[in-house]
Amino acid sequence: MAQMPSGYHVAIQATPLFDLIDAACTPDAVITRLLQIERLADLSPHIDVLFFREAPEAATPTLAPGGQPVPSGIEPVASGYTLATIHQAVRNWPREDQHAFAEYLCSKRVQAHLSALLGRVEEVKHRLGREGGFVLQLQWLMWETGCHPVQNEDRDDPMYALLQPGEGKPGGNHA
């Protein structure tokens, strides 16, 4: 968590990323979105930005290891933004807050946290490639060898629609 010069508090939370990981660990999941996370920047759509509001009776929230304590009298609220979309809100902030938020994101603590999250994603992907069922291993192997239809944007491949995040068979898991 960081406090902006204006007094406003912000933080990041990886709950969407952990939800994506959990969904990927189910049999026959489509794991394209997880496979696409290869760099720190790829984490951005899966990291929520939290805002805080005054709440005199706020309960102390559970923190991630290494997280900064939340001052009493405030509570986190969903901002509706991720690291991929927060720029829409930040451009309306005072210049000092914009600069402070950029420094927060570039801080050693946040970068170490994001690096650890990326390491966790890599660990899960490799575990799915070694120990997952046939469907999971096939997807991982196609990605690792560079022949995954989504990876290559081969829209003519009949597998493309099935392996594209958000598309495919009805009711399927799209992790």
N, CA, C and O atoms as a DFTB+ gen file, in Angstrom:
700 C
 N C O
     1  1       0.840      -1.166       0.000
     2  2       0.000       0.000       0.000
     3  2       0.887       1.232       0.000
     4  3       1.979       1.235       0.568
     5  1       0.397       2.271      -0.644
     6  2       1.131       3.534      -0.694
     7  2       0.173       4.688      -0.408
     8  3      -1.008       4.641      -0.751
     9  1       0.712       5.718       0.224
    10  2      -0.069       6.923       0.446
    11  2       0.435       7.986      -0.514
    12  3       1.629       8.277      -0.574
    13  1      -0.488       8.555      -1.257
    14  2      -0.157       9.599      -2.215
    15  2       0.021      10.930      -1.474
    16  3      -0.462      11.079      -0.352
    17  1       0.706      11.889      -2.087
    18  2       0.871      13.201      -1.457
    19  2      -0.459      13.856      -1.059
    20  3      -0.510      14.628      -0.102
    21  1      -1.512      13.553      -1.782
    22  2      -2.827      14.128      -1.461
    23  2      -3.448      13.475      -0.230
    24  3      -4.480      13.931       0.263
    25  1      -2.816      12.398       0.272
    26  2      -3.343      11.682       1.422
    27  2      -4.095      10.420       1.036
    28  3      -4.403       9.592       1.894
    29  1      -4.388      10.271      -0.227
    30  2      -5.103       9.113      -0.750
    31  2      -4.235       7.860      -0.660
    32  3      -3.029       7.938      -0.896
    33  1      -4.816       6.711      -0.326
    34  2      -4.090       5.441      -0.244
    35  2      -4.483       4.542      -1.413
    36  3      -5.645       4.518      -1.818
    37  1      -3.517       3.806      -1.953
    38  2      -3.758       2.816      -3.002
    39  2      -2.933       1.576      -2.702
    40  3      -1.935       1.638      -1.983
    41  1      -3.355       0.456      -3.255
    42  2      -2.614      -0.800      -3.104
    43  2      -2.915      -1.678      -4.309
    44  3      -3.816      -1.393      -5.098
    45  1      -2.148      -2.745      -4.435
    46  2      -2.419      -3.727      -5.478
    47  2      -2.761      -5.054      -4.818
    48  3      -2.365      -5.329      -3.685
    49  1      -3.502      -5.863      -5.553
    50  2      -3.955      -7.154      -5.035
    51  2      -3.978      -8.157      -6.181
    52  3      -4.460      -7.847      -7.271
    53  1      -3.464      -9.345      -5.941
    54  2      -3.331     -10.353      -6.994
    55  2      -4.447     -11.393      -6.999
    56  3      -4.278     -12.463      -7.584
    57  1      -5.571     -11.112      -6.371
    58  2      -6.669     -12.086      -6.327
    59  2      -7.078     -12.589      -7.715
    60  3      -7.267     -13.794      -7.879
    61  1      -7.224     -11.715      -8.722
    62  2      -7.591     -12.243     -10.052
    63  2      -6.551     -13.221     -10.613
    64  3      -6.906     -14.180     -11.299
    65  1      -5.286     -12.978     -10.325
    66  2      -4.240     -13.886     -10.782
    67  2      -4.361     -15.235     -10.091
    68  3      -4.237     -16.277     -10.734
    69  1      -4.603     -15.223      -8.790
    70  2      -4.758     -16.486      -8.069
    71  2      -6.010     -17.232      -8.527
    72  3      -6.013     -18.462      -8.578
    73  1      -7.067     -16.504      -8.857
    74  2      -8.269     -17.137      -9.413
    75  2      -7.964     -17.788     -10.762
    76  3      -8.443     -18.884     -11.052
    77  1      -7.164     -17.105     -11.583
    78  2      -6.761     -17.647     -12.881
    79  2      -5.937     -18.922     -12.697
    80  3      -6.137     -19.904     -13.412
    81  1      -5.023     -18.902     -11.748
    82  2      -4.197     -20.082     -11.461
    83  2      -5.075     -21.238     -10.989
    84  3      -4.916     -22.368     -11.451
    85  1      -5.998     -20.962     -10.075
    86  2      -6.895     -22.014      -9.575
    87  2      -7.717     -22.617     -10.711
    88  3      -7.873     -23.836     -10.783
    89  1      -8.242     -21.773     -11.596
    90  2      -9.043     -22.263     -12.719
    91  2      -8.195     -23.111     -13.668
    92  3      -8.690     -24.076     -14.252
    93  1      -6.926     -22.753     -13.821
    94  2      -6.040     -23.502     -14.720
    95  2      -5.728     -24.889     -14.191
    96  3      -5.365     -25.780     -14.959
    97  1      -5.862     -25.075     -12.915
    98  2      -5.511     -26.359     -12.296
    99  2      -6.673     -27.335     -12.259
   100  3      -6.631     -28.318     -11.519
   101  1      -7.698     -27.082     -13.036
   102  2      -8.815     -28.006     -13.127
   103  2      -8.680     -28.831     -14.397
   104  3      -8.167     -28.337     -15.401
   105  1      -9.135     -30.084     -14.369
   106  2      -9.008     -30.930     -15.566
   107  2      -9.695     -30.297     -16.771
   108  3     -10.773     -29.717     -16.644
   109  1      -9.088     -30.407     -17.902
   110  2      -9.618     -29.942     -19.190
   111  2      -9.801     -28.433     -19.280
   112  3     -10.555     -27.966     -20.134
   113  1      -9.138     -27.656     -18.429
   114  2      -9.220     -26.198     -18.508
   115  2      -8.521     -25.717     -19.772
   116  3      -7.562     -26.336     -20.233
   117  1      -9.000     -24.625     -20.323
   118  2      -8.294     -23.944     -21.399
   119  2      -7.387     -22.941     -20.697
   120  3      -7.863     -21.990     -20.077
   121  1      -6.087     -23.157     -20.796
   122  2      -5.125     -22.380     -20.007
   123  2      -4.404     -21.307     -20.814
   124  3      -3.318     -20.869     -20.435
   125  1      -4.994     -20.890     -21.907
   126  2      -4.346     -19.911     -22.781
   127  2      -3.985     -18.631     -22.041
   128  3      -2.867     -18.137     -22.188
   129  1      -4.900     -18.082     -21.251
   130  2      -4.597     -16.823     -20.552
   131  2      -3.423     -16.994     -19.597
   132  3      -2.615     -16.077     -19.451
   133  1      -3.310     -18.136     -18.950
   134  2      -2.176     -18.380     -18.061
   135  2      -0.889     -18.519     -18.874
   136  3       0.147     -17.976     -18.493
   137  1      -0.952     -19.238     -19.978
   138  2       0.234     -19.420     -20.813
   139  2       0.744     -18.096     -21.375
   140  3       1.942     -17.941     -21.608
   141  1      -0.154     -17.152     -21.592
   142  2       0.234     -15.861     -22.164
   143  2       1.008     -14.983     -21.178
   144  3       1.582     -13.970     -21.580
   145  1       1.030     -15.346     -19.924
   146  2       1.786     -14.569     -18.929
   147  2       3.243     -15.029     -18.975
   148  3       3.599     -16.085     -18.452
   149  1       4.063     -14.213     -19.609
   150  2       5.471     -14.558     -19.779
   151  2       6.420     -13.486     -19.244
   152  3       7.599     -13.752     -19.009
   153  1       5.904     -12.284     -19.056
   154  2       6.718     -11.155     -18.576
   155  2       5.949     -10.436     -17.475
   156  3       4.751     -10.659     -17.304
   157  1       6.630      -9.583     -16.737
   158  2       5.966      -8.820     -15.680
   159  2       4.782      -8.027     -16.224
   160  3       3.733      -7.964     -15.584
   161  1       4.939      -7.428     -17.386
   162  2       3.857      -6.627     -17.970
   163  2       2.612      -7.471     -18.236
   164  3       1.496      -6.953     -18.206
   165  1       2.794      -8.757     -18.495
   166  2       1.658      -9.642     -18.773
   167  2       0.791      -9.887     -17.534
   168  3      -0.347     -10.343     -17.653
   169  1       1.323      -9.586     -16.357
   170  2       0.545      -9.728     -15.126
   171  2      -0.498      -8.624     -14.978
   172  3      -1.494      -8.810     -14.279
   173  1      -0.286      -7.488     -15.622
   174  2      -1.096      -6.283     -15.407
   175  2      -2.606      -6.489     -15.431
   176  3      -3.288      -5.949     -14.559
   177  1      -3.169      -7.239     -16.380
   178  2      -4.630      -7.405     -16.371
   179  2      -5.137      -8.242     -15.206
   180  3      -6.341      -8.279     -14.951
   181  1      -4.242      -8.910     -14.500
   182  2      -4.624      -9.832     -13.439
   183  2      -4.277      -9.299     -12.037
   184  3      -4.354     -10.033     -11.052
   185  1      -3.898      -8.026     -11.961
   186  2      -3.560      -7.399     -10.686
   187  2      -4.519      -6.230     -10.474
   188  3      -4.495      -5.253     -11.223
   189  1      -5.355      -6.337      -9.455
   190  2      -6.307      -5.275      -9.138
   191  2      -5.626      -4.134      -8.402
   192  3      -4.665      -4.333      -7.658
   193  1      -6.145      -2.936      -8.627
   194  2      -5.730      -1.762      -7.866
   195  2      -6.853      -1.471      -6.875
   196  3      -8.022      -1.387      -7.252
   197  1      -6.487      -1.318      -5.620
   198  2      -7.460      -1.022      -4.573
   199  2      -7.354       0.436      -4.168
   200  3      -6.258       0.993      -4.095
   201  1      -8.487       1.044      -3.908
   202  2      -8.546       2.369      -3.302
   203  2      -8.971       2.163      -1.855
   204  3      -9.359       1.057      -1.477
   205  1      -8.905       3.188      -1.061
   206  2      -9.282       3.106       0.345
   207  2     -10.246       4.236       0.674
   208  3     -10.184       5.321       0.097
   209  1     -11.129       3.954       1.607
   210  2     -12.076       4.976       2.073
   211  2     -12.070       4.981       3.598
   212  3     -11.673       4.018       4.253
   213  1     -12.520       6.086       4.120
   214  2     -12.603       6.210       5.575
   215  2     -13.665       5.257       6.101
   216  3     -14.758       5.153       5.544
   217  1     -13.333       4.573       7.168
   218  2     -14.245       3.648       7.830
   219  2     -13.770       3.493       9.264
   220  3     -12.932       2.638       9.549
   221  1     -14.293       4.307      10.165
   222  2     -13.801       4.298      11.550
   223  2     -13.805       2.921      12.206
   224  3     -12.953       2.649      13.052
   225  1     -14.725       2.060      11.846
   226  2     -14.833       0.733      12.464
   227  2     -14.285      -0.370      11.546
   228  3     -14.660      -1.532      11.704
   229  1     -13.419      -0.036      10.606
   230  2     -12.912      -1.001       9.629
   231  2     -12.106      -2.102      10.310
   232  3     -11.290      -1.843      11.196
   233  1     -12.352      -3.324       9.881
   234  2     -11.564      -4.462      10.357
   235  2     -10.214      -4.439       9.658
   236  3     -10.105      -3.968       8.525
   237  1      -9.199      -4.938      10.319
   238  2      -7.874      -5.007       9.718
   239  2      -7.871      -6.069       8.629
   240  3      -8.133      -7.238       8.915
   241  1      -7.579      -5.689       7.376
   242  2      -7.591      -6.679       6.296
   243  2      -6.397      -7.624       6.363
   244  3      -5.357      -7.289       6.930
   245  1      -6.558      -8.801       5.781
   246  2      -5.467      -9.761       5.669
   247  2      -4.490      -9.241       4.630
   248  3      -4.896      -8.829       3.543
   249  1      -3.219      -9.256       4.953
   250  2      -2.198      -8.734       4.053
   251  2      -1.391      -9.862       3.426
   252  3      -1.214     -10.928       4.016
   253  1      -0.914      -9.604       2.232
   254  2       0.021     -10.528       1.594
   255  2       1.338     -10.461       2.357
   256  3       1.650      -9.428       2.950
   257  1       2.117     -11.540       2.354
   258  2       3.418     -11.502       3.028
   259  2       4.234     -10.312       2.517
   260  3       4.364     -10.106       1.310
   261  1       4.773      -9.543       3.442
   262  2       5.566      -8.371       3.079
   263  2       4.747      -7.128       2.831
   264  3       5.313      -6.067       2.569
   265  1       3.420      -7.225       2.906
   266  2       2.560      -6.075       2.666
   267  2       2.643      -5.068       3.796
   268  3       2.929      -5.420       4.940
   269  1       2.390      -3.821       3.464
   270  2       2.408      -2.757       4.460
   271  2       1.104      -2.765       5.253
   272  3       0.046      -3.017       4.677
   273  1       1.151      -2.498       6.550
   274  2      -0.086      -2.476       7.337
   275  2      -1.012      -1.356       6.881
   276  3      -0.559      -0.294       6.453
   277  1      -2.309      -1.605       6.977
   278  2      -3.315      -0.611       6.623
   279  2      -3.575       0.239       7.860
   280  3      -3.876      -0.294       8.928
   281  1      -3.461       1.550       7.723
   282  2      -3.729       2.414       8.877
   283  2      -5.162       2.229       9.378
   284  3      -6.067       1.920       8.603
   285  1      -5.349       2.419      10.668
   286  2      -6.695       2.278      11.219
   287  2      -7.580       3.390      10.660
   288  3      -7.116       4.482      10.335
   289  1      -8.846       3.079      10.563
   290  2      -9.817       4.062      10.102
   291  2     -10.033       4.103       8.606
   292  3     -10.810       4.921       8.114
   293  1      -9.351       3.224       7.867
   294  2      -9.617       3.134       6.426
   295  2      -9.785       1.665       6.058
   296  3      -9.290       0.773       6.748
   297  1     -10.494       1.433       4.955
   298  2     -10.688       0.071       4.470
   299  2     -10.537       0.042       2.954
   300  3     -10.839       1.023       2.274
   301  1     -10.065      -1.099       2.423
   302  2      -9.902      -1.199       0.973
   303  2     -11.251      -1.350       0.282
   304  3     -12.182      -1.951       0.819
   305  1     -11.333      -0.789      -0.919
   306  2     -12.506      -0.953      -1.779
   307  2     -12.011      -1.211      -3.196
   308  3     -10.978      -0.688      -3.613
   309  1     -12.752      -2.012      -3.916
   310  2     -12.385      -2.284      -5.306
   311  2     -12.458      -0.985      -6.108
   312  3     -13.437      -0.243      -6.023
   313  1     -11.425      -0.727      -6.876
   314  2     -11.398       0.485      -7.698
   315  2     -12.071       0.256      -9.047
   316  3     -12.503       1.200      -9.708
   317  1     -12.153      -1.018      -9.444
   318  2     -12.644      -1.321     -10.781
   319  2     -11.537      -1.286     -11.822
   320  3     -11.792      -1.476     -13.011
   321  1     -10.301      -1.044     -11.377
   322  2      -9.166      -0.967     -12.282
   323  2      -8.169      -2.083     -11.986
   324  3      -8.072      -2.577     -10.862
   325  1      -7.447      -2.457     -13.008
   326  2      -6.298      -3.343     -12.870
   327  2      -5.061      -2.519     -13.211
   328  3      -5.173      -1.358     -13.602
   329  1      -3.892      -3.117     -13.062
   330  2      -2.683      -2.399     -13.477
   331  2      -2.705      -2.101     -14.976
   332  3      -2.033      -1.176     -15.434
   333  1      -3.467      -2.875     -15.735
   334  2      -3.570      -2.640     -17.178
   335  2      -4.485      -1.469     -17.513
   336  3      -4.359      -0.876     -18.584
   337  1      -5.407      -1.127     -16.609
   338  2      -6.391      -0.085     -16.925
   339  2      -6.319       1.139     -16.012
   340  3      -7.020       2.120     -16.260
   341  1      -5.505       1.110     -14.981
   342  2      -5.464       2.197     -14.005
   343  2      -5.052       3.526     -14.621
   344  3      -5.371       4.581     -14.074
   345  1      -4.358       3.495     -15.736
   346  2      -3.933       4.750     -16.372
   347  2      -5.122       5.662     -16.662
   348  3      -4.973       6.883     -16.696
   349  1      -6.312       5.071     -16.872
   350  2      -7.514       5.865     -17.130
   351  2      -7.843       6.756     -15.944
   352  3      -8.282       7.892     -16.129
   353  1      -7.638       6.262     -14.735
   354  2      -7.911       7.045     -13.522
   355  2      -6.739       7.957     -13.179
   356  3      -6.934       9.110     -12.793
   357  1      -5.526       7.439     -13.320
   358  2      -4.336       8.184     -12.906
   359  2      -4.195       9.494     -13.677
   360  3      -3.714      10.481     -13.122
   361  1      -4.596       9.519     -14.917
   362  2      -4.429      10.756     -15.705
   363  2      -5.244      11.921     -15.141
   364  3      -4.981      13.078     -15.470
   365  1      -6.228      11.622     -14.297
   366  2      -7.033      12.673     -13.671
   367  2      -6.556      13.032     -12.268
   368  3      -7.134      13.909     -11.626
   369  1      -5.522      12.375     -11.790
   370  2      -4.979      12.641     -10.459
   371  2      -4.065      13.871     -10.506
   372  3      -3.583      14.243     -11.576
   373  1      -3.830      14.492      -9.370
   374  2      -2.828      15.570      -9.328
   375  2      -1.461      15.015      -9.753
   376  3      -1.151      13.846      -9.524
   377  1      -0.675      15.862     -10.360
   378  2       0.635      15.436     -10.889
   379  2       1.495      14.778      -9.810
   380  3       2.196      13.805     -10.089
   381  1       1.450      15.294      -8.591
   382  2       2.250      14.719      -7.503
   383  2       1.808      13.291      -7.195
   384  3       2.641      12.424      -6.930
   385  1       0.503      13.047      -7.230
   386  2      -0.012      11.692      -6.993
   387  2       0.367      10.763      -8.144
   388  3       0.700       9.600      -7.919
   389  1       0.318      11.267      -9.366
   390  2       0.728      10.457     -10.518
   391  2       2.172      10.002     -10.354
   392  3       2.498       8.834     -10.566
   393  1       3.022      10.935      -9.977
   394  2       4.444      10.626      -9.802
   395  2       4.646       9.632      -8.651
   396  3       5.424       8.685      -8.775
   397  1       3.952       9.848      -7.545
   398  2       4.082       8.959      -6.381
   399  2       3.587       7.554      -6.708
   400  3       4.185       6.572      -6.269
   401  1       2.505       7.446      -7.471
   402  2       1.988       6.130      -7.841
   403  2       2.984       5.411      -8.752
   404  3       3.221       4.214      -8.590
   405  1       3.560       6.132      -9.701
   406  2       4.576       5.536     -10.576
   407  2       5.772       5.057      -9.761
   408  3       6.314       3.984     -10.027
   409  1       6.187       5.842      -8.774
   410  2       7.303       5.430      -7.909
   411  2       6.936       4.187      -7.098
   412  3       7.760       3.290      -6.922
   413  1       5.708       4.141      -6.609
   414  2       5.230       2.965      -5.866
   415  2       5.326       1.717      -6.736
   416  3       5.832       0.684      -6.297
   417  1       4.840       1.816      -7.964
   418  2       4.869       0.649      -8.856
   419  2       6.289       0.228      -9.213
   420  3       6.540      -0.953      -9.455
   421  1       7.207       1.167      -9.249
   422  2       8.606       0.864      -9.589
   423  2       9.447       0.520      -8.364
   424  3      10.624       0.184      -8.492
   425  1       8.848       0.604      -7.182
   426  2       9.611       0.356      -5.958
   427  2      10.131      -1.084      -5.923
   428  3       9.560      -1.980      -6.543
   429  1      11.210      -1.281      -5.194
   430  2      11.788      -2.623      -5.063
   431  2      10.778      -3.604      -4.482
   432  3      10.704      -4.756      -4.910
   433  1       9.999      -3.143      -3.504
   434  2       9.024      -4.015      -2.840
   435  2       7.951      -4.497      -3.828
   436  3       7.640      -5.688      -3.875
   437  1       7.392      -3.580      -4.607
   438  2       6.352      -3.964      -5.564
   439  2       6.953      -4.813      -6.681
   440  3       6.354      -5.807      -7.090
   441  1       8.114      -4.439      -7.172
   442  2       8.742      -5.215      -8.241
   443  2       9.106      -6.618      -7.760
   444  3       8.986      -7.580      -8.518
   445  1       9.548      -6.745      -6.513
   446  2       9.847      -8.074      -5.959
   447  2       8.563      -8.894      -5.846
   448  3       8.563     -10.093      -6.127
   449  1       7.475      -8.253      -5.439
   450  2       6.183      -8.943      -5.334
   451  2       5.725      -9.427      -6.711
   452  3       5.309     -10.575      -6.865
   453  1       5.804      -8.551      -7.702
   454  2       5.387      -8.935      -9.056
   455  2       6.290     -10.038      -9.609
   456  3       5.811     -10.952     -10.280
   457  1       7.587      -9.957      -9.333
   458  2       8.514     -11.009      -9.785
   459  2       8.171     -12.347      -9.146
   460  3       8.225     -13.387      -9.802
   461  1       7.815     -12.316      -7.859
   462  2       7.419     -13.557      -7.180
   463  2       6.136     -14.112      -7.786
   464  3       5.994     -15.325      -7.939
   465  1       5.208     -13.235      -8.129
   466  2       3.972     -13.689      -8.773
   467  2       4.260     -14.315     -10.135
   468  3       3.684     -15.345     -10.484
   469  1       5.145     -13.695     -10.899
   470  2       5.519     -14.257     -12.194
   471  2       6.198     -15.610     -12.008
   472  3       5.959     -16.537     -12.782
   473  1       7.033     -15.724     -10.996
   474  2       7.661     -17.005     -10.691
   475  2       6.629     -18.068     -10.355
   476  3       6.769     -19.223     -10.758
   477  1       5.603     -17.687      -9.626
   478  2       4.523     -18.627      -9.288
   479  2       3.796     -19.078     -10.545
   480  3       3.483     -20.260     -10.688
   481  1       3.525     -18.159     -11.451
   482  2       2.871     -18.506     -12.713
   483  2       3.730     -19.493     -13.492
   484  3       3.225     -20.492     -14.004
   485  1       5.019     -19.217     -13.581
   486  2       5.919     -20.116     -14.312
   487  2       5.939     -21.505     -13.673
   488  3       5.927     -22.519     -14.370
   489  1       5.969     -21.537     -12.353
   490  2       5.962     -22.807     -11.636
   491  2       4.686     -23.600     -11.943
   492  3       4.753     -24.802     -12.201
   493  1       3.546     -22.945     -11.917
   494  2       2.274     -23.619     -12.192
   495  2       2.226     -24.102     -13.636
   496  3       1.803     -25.227     -13.901
   497  1       2.655     -23.265     -14.562
   498  2       2.639     -23.680     -15.976
   499  2       3.489     -24.926     -16.184
   500  3       3.063     -25.865     -16.856
   501  1       4.675     -24.938     -15.617
   502  2       5.551     -26.100     -15.794
   503  2       4.985     -27.333     -15.094
   504  3       5.100     -28.448     -15.604
   505  1       4.378     -27.134     -13.930
   506  2       3.760     -28.268     -13.238
   507  2       2.606     -28.838     -14.070
   508  3       2.457     -30.055     -14.172
   509  1       1.790     -27.960     -14.664
   510  2       0.698     -28.439     -15.519
   511  2       1.252     -29.186     -16.728
   512  3       0.678     -30.183     -17.166
   513  1       2.371     -28.697     -17.265
   514  2       2.992     -29.359     -18.409
   515  2       3.573     -30.711     -18.079
   516  3       3.650     -31.579     -18.949
   517  1       3.984     -30.911     -16.841
   518  2       4.555     -32.195     -16.424
   519  2       3.515     -33.131     -15.833
   520  3       3.539     -34.333     -16.097
   521  1       2.591     -32.585     -15.028
   522  2       1.711     -33.428     -14.237
   523  2       0.243     -33.314     -14.586
   524  3      -0.560     -34.115     -14.107
   525  1      -0.137     -32.340     -15.409
   526  2      -1.545     -32.160     -15.753
   527  2      -2.041     -33.298     -16.624
   528  3      -1.263     -34.120     -17.109
   529  1      -3.331     -33.328     -16.809
   530  2      -3.913     -34.316     -17.709
   531  2      -3.513     -34.047     -19.151
   532  3      -2.813     -33.078     -19.444
   533  1      -3.963     -34.911     -20.041
   534  2      -3.581     -34.825     -21.446
   535  2      -3.880     -33.454     -22.048
   536  3      -3.026     -32.887     -22.730
   537  1      -5.061     -32.915     -21.812
   538  2      -5.449     -31.633     -22.407
   539  2      -4.529     -30.513     -21.928
   540  3      -4.095     -29.683     -22.726
   541  1      -4.232     -30.488     -20.641
   542  2      -3.358     -29.452     -20.098
   543  2      -1.935     -29.607     -20.628
   544  3      -1.294     -28.625     -21.005
   545  1      -1.446     -30.849     -20.653
   546  2      -0.093     -31.076     -21.162
   547  2       0.013     -30.708     -22.637
   548  3       1.023     -30.152     -23.068
   549  1      -1.018     -31.012     -23.407
   550  2      -1.006     -30.687     -24.831
   551  2      -0.935     -29.179     -25.039
   552  3      -0.148     -28.701     -25.856
   553  1      -1.749     -28.430     -24.308
   554  2      -1.731     -26.976     -24.444
   555  2      -0.365     -26.407     -24.068
   556  3       0.175     -25.558     -24.777
   557  1       0.190     -26.873     -22.958
   558  2       1.486     -26.390     -22.512
   559  2       2.573     -26.725     -23.535
   560  3       3.409     -25.883     -23.863
   561  1       2.552     -27.957     -24.033
   562  2       3.549     -28.378     -25.014
   563  2       3.456     -27.560     -26.298
   564  3       4.477     -27.167     -26.861
   565  1       2.240     -27.306     -26.760
   566  2       2.073     -26.477     -27.962
   567  2       2.641     -25.078     -27.716
   568  3       3.290     -24.508     -28.594
   569  1       2.401     -24.528     -26.531
   570  2       2.917     -23.190     -26.220
   571  2       4.439     -23.200     -26.144
   572  3       5.104     -22.330     -26.708
   573  1       4.977     -24.178     -25.450
   574  2       6.428     -24.254     -25.271
   575  2       7.170     -24.446     -26.593
   576  3       8.294     -23.967     -26.744
   577  1       6.566     -25.130     -27.532
   578  2       7.220     -25.365     -28.821
   579  2       6.886     -24.297     -29.849
   580  3       7.362     -24.347     -30.984
   581  1       6.057     -23.319     -29.444
   582  2       5.756     -22.206     -30.345
   583  2       4.735     -22.514     -31.419
   584  3       4.679     -21.813     -32.429
   585  1       3.923     -23.548     -31.228
   586  2       2.943     -23.884     -32.262
   587  2       1.499     -23.798     -31.759
   588  3       0.599     -24.374     -32.371
   589  1       1.275     -23.103     -30.677
   590  2      -0.072     -22.901     -30.155
   591  2      -0.799     -21.939     -31.106
   592  3      -0.255     -20.879     -31.418
   593  1      -1.993     -22.267     -31.570
   594  2      -2.689     -21.399     -32.534
   595  2      -2.887     -19.963     -32.047
   596  3      -2.789     -19.035     -32.850
   597  1      -3.157     -19.757     -30.783
   598  2      -3.347     -18.404     -30.269
   599  2      -2.017     -17.666     -30.224
   600  3      -1.952     -16.469     -30.503
   601  1      -0.981     -18.371     -29.879
   602  2       0.352     -17.791     -29.794
   603  2       0.785     -17.259     -31.161
   604  3       1.427     -16.213     -31.256
   605  1       0.436     -17.971     -32.184
   606  2       0.839     -17.597     -33.533
   607  2      -0.236     -16.821     -34.276
   608  3      -0.055     -16.458     -35.438
   609  1      -1.383     -16.561     -33.588
   610  2      -2.497     -15.838     -34.201
   611  2      -2.956     -16.503     -35.501
   612  3      -3.380     -15.828     -36.439
   613  1      -2.864     -17.838     -35.545
   614  2      -3.293     -18.596     -36.713
   615  2      -4.801     -18.797     -36.656
   616  3      -5.286     -19.841     -36.218
   617  1      -5.533     -17.788     -37.102
   618  2      -6.990     -17.802     -37.006
   619  2      -7.645     -18.861     -37.901
   620  3      -8.809     -19.206     -37.699
   621  1      -6.917     -19.365     -38.869
   622  2      -7.469     -20.410     -39.742
   623  2      -7.391     -21.796     -39.112
   624  3      -8.059     -22.724     -39.568
   625  1      -6.592     -21.939     -38.080
   626  2      -6.477     -23.217     -37.399
   627  2      -7.806     -23.515     -36.714
   628  3      -8.318     -22.662     -35.988
   629  1      -8.382     -24.703     -36.923
   630  2      -9.676     -25.011     -36.298
   631  2      -9.631     -25.004     -34.770
   632  3     -10.678     -24.915     -34.130
   633  1      -8.458     -25.095     -34.182
   634  2      -8.326     -25.069     -32.734
   635  2      -8.327     -23.644     -32.178
   636  3      -8.486     -23.454     -30.972
   637  1      -8.153     -22.647     -33.041
   638  2      -7.993     -21.271     -32.583
   639  2      -9.147     -20.832     -31.682
   640  3      -8.914     -20.335     -30.581
   641  1     -10.381     -21.010     -32.135
   642  2     -11.545     -20.570     -31.349
   643  2     -11.649     -21.328     -30.032
   644  3     -12.068     -20.760     -29.024
   645  1     -11.273     -22.599     -30.030
   646  2     -11.353     -23.386     -28.799
   647  2     -10.304     -22.975     -27.774
   648  3     -10.521     -23.110     -26.570
   649  1      -9.174     -22.477     -28.248
   650  2      -8.073     -22.144     -27.354
   651  2      -7.948     -20.656     -27.072
   652  3      -7.064     -20.239     -26.323
   653  1      -8.821     -19.856     -27.661
   654  2      -8.805     -18.413     -27.422
   655  2      -9.493     -18.122     -26.088
   656  3     -10.585     -18.631     -25.837
   657  1      -8.872     -17.313     -25.235
   658  2      -9.529     -16.994     -23.946
   659  2     -10.924     -16.429     -24.175
   660  3     -11.133     -15.567     -25.028
   661  1     -11.877     -16.939     -23.389
   662  2     -13.233     -16.432     -23.458
   663  2     -14.071     -17.064     -24.547
   664  3     -15.267     -16.783     -24.632
   665  1     -13.499     -17.890     -25.366
   666  2     -14.234     -18.551     -26.432
   667  2     -14.183     -20.053     -26.211
   668  3     -13.714     -20.512     -25.170
   669  1     -14.650     -20.805     -27.159
   670  2     -14.527     -22.249     -27.077
   671  2     -15.816     -22.917     -26.681
   672  3     -16.902     -22.358     -26.834
   673  1     -15.681     -24.124     -26.169
   674  2     -16.857     -24.914     -25.855
   675  2     -17.671     -24.296     -24.720
   676  3     -17.105     -23.765     -23.764
   677  1     -18.969     -24.362     -24.820
   678  2     -19.809     -23.775     -23.765
   679  2     -19.520     -24.442     -22.420
   680  3     -19.377     -25.661     -22.322
   681  1     -19.440     -23.605     -21.396
   682  2     -19.231     -24.115     -20.052
   683  2     -17.807     -24.502     -19.737
   684  3     -17.527     -24.935     -18.619
   685  1     -16.897     -24.363     -20.680
   686  2     -15.501     -24.739     -20.444
   687  2     -14.807     -23.746     -19.547
   688  3     -15.223     -22.593     -19.435
   689  1     -13.753     -24.198     -18.911
   690  2     -12.938     -23.323     -18.073
   691  2     -11.942     -22.613     -18.957
   692  3     -11.275     -23.239     -19.781
   693  1     -11.838     -21.326     -18.791
   694  2     -10.884     -20.562     -19.595
   695  2      -9.927     -19.849     -18.666
   696  3     -10.175     -18.726     -18.227
   697  1      -8.844     -20.514     -18.379
   698  2      -7.894     -19.962     -17.422
   699  2      -6.763     -19.245     -18.118
   700  3      -5.868     -18.717     -17.458
